[in-house]
Amino acid sequence: MAALPVFRWRLAPDGYATRRQLRARGLRPGGQDVAAQLERPRRRREPLVAYLYRVDLAKPVRPMTPGRWAALAKANAARRICPQCRRDAGYVIPASLGSCVPCAYPTPADSPRSS
């Protein structure tokens, strides 16, 4: 396998794009291999690397079908269900908590008040 061409940050020639740039144009890599890479130098660390794909080989993004919309809605709904109390939290439960806020930080409702 030949070595990939390496370009400095912001100096890639026309005809190459990152995945995000392709997506903004309504395209996807479409199975092609990485064509080149960008490197952004950093002090005392490894350079940042971005992979580039050829725009002329990119394919259009696949349209969303009713089945895909239903699967996406089901997956998003599952992210809102608390695994402890099994209720819809009304928001996406943060992975850092692992449960809804009332389950993660219960309030002592039955504790006696001190005077």
CORFEN-V916017 format. One record per residue. N is the residue number from 1. RES is the residue in one small letter. SS is DSSP state (A for helix, B for strand, O for the rest). Layout:
N,RES,SS
N,RES,SS
This chain:
1,m,O
2,a,O
3,a,O
4,l,O
5,p,B
6,v,B
7,f,B
8,r,B
9,w,O
10,r,O
11,l,O
12,a,O
13,p,O
14,d,O
15,g,O
16,y,B
17,a,B
18,t,O
19,r,A
20,r,A
21,q,A
22,l,A
23,r,A
24,a,A
25,r,O
26,g,O
27,l,B
28,r,B
29,p,O
30,g,O
31,g,O
32,q,O
33,d,O
34,v,O
35,a,O
36,a,B
37,q,B
38,l,B
39,e,B
40,r,B
41,p,B
42,r,B
43,r,O
44,r,O
45,r,B
46,e,B
47,p,B
48,l,B
49,v,B
50,a,B
51,y,B
52,l,B
53,y,B
54,r,B
55,v,O
56,d,O
57,l,O
58,a,O
59,k,B
60,p,B
61,v,O
62,r,O
63,p,O
64,m,O
65,t,O
66,p,A
67,g,A
68,r,A
69,w,A
70,a,A
71,a,A
72,l,A
73,a,A
74,k,A
75,a,A
76,n,A
77,a,A
78,a,A
79,r,O
80,r,O
81,i,B
82,c,O
83,p,O
84,q,O
85,c,O
86,r,O
87,r,O
88,d,B
89,a,O
90,g,O
91,y,O
92,v,O
93,i,O
94,p,O
95,a,O
96,s,O
97,l,O
98,g,O
99,s,O
100,c,O
101,v,A
102,p,A
103,c,A
104,a,A
105,y,O
106,p,O
107,t,O
108,p,O
109,a,O
110,d,O
111,s,O
112,p,O
113,r,O
114,s,O
115,s,O
